[in-house]
Amino acid sequence: MSLVIFTCVVGLLIAPHEVSFFNASLSLIAVALGAGAAGTLNMWYESDLDALMERTCLRPIPTGKVTKKQALIFGLLTSVISVLALYFFANLISATLLAITILFYVVVYTIWLKQKTSQNIVIGGAAGAFPPIIGWTIVTGNITLEPILLFLIIFFWTPSHFWALSLYKKEDYKNAKIPMLPITAGIKTTKINIFIYSLILFVVALTPFFFGYSSLVYFICASVLGYYYVYLCYKLFIERNIELEKKIAKKIFFFSILYLFLIFTTILLDNII
């Protein structure tokens, strides 16, 4: 969620127009509330599965700190409030995009895709890629190519990030009967897909430079970060030892978070300095 808000902030700050600090701050709070609402509804729907997984068993509903009914009411109320607040403090297009993001994450990803296909995270990843576009529209009220490129960076980053997690947490997903790629297609196929997506991401992350939205400094930084990310994914691809595979997959997962943060930090600094 921190990355979601941060990428939204970047989209807002690099937009070509200005918005008052008051409206910008309250708009970002509305986006944060919407992201939290989506997460709440996700945990409401998947509470039974969360209880089966080591990674999620300590969430509020499985531990009894919050009831399912409380979570549902809270999630629905905060969803509505966040969208209305963003409409009031920003504009209709931003509010519409936030509503679409919440619905996509909860209905398309959580309810429809997650327990039905191993491509759940590929398609569902679009929900997490909308925030920089929302941030951009808060300021401009329209969508152009630049925020779409930011969307694509997150969209193609998501599969390798979550498939790496599913590799070293494979037993968790197996116990919960969630059809993540390592379970449905095997470890080898998952490693191939992680490597392929890292190559796609490497190219996509450079597109802001090729379209003239960033400088040579960004190109160099994105190239270095992308090269190391591809290296880690290749290292995972050729590894045959199961325990080492898990260690490398875990390293990829955590580095991917740092990677996305640094990419968007570089985009931000490159645009405002």
Secondary structure, 3 states (H helix, E strand, C coil): CHHHHHHHHHHHHHCCCCCCHHHHHHHHHHHHHHHHHHHHHHHHHCHHHHCCCCCCCCCCCCCCCCCHHHHHHHHHHHHHHHHHHHHHHCCHHHHHHHHHHHHHHHHHHHHHHCCCCCCHHHHHCHHHHCHHHHHHHHHHCCCCHHHHHHHHHHHHHHHHHHHHHHHHCHHHHHHCCCCCHHHHCCHHHHHHHHHHHHHHHHHHCCHHHHCCCCCHHHHHHHHHHHHHHHHHHHHHHHCCCHHHHHHHHHHHHHHHHHHHHHHHHHHHHHHHC
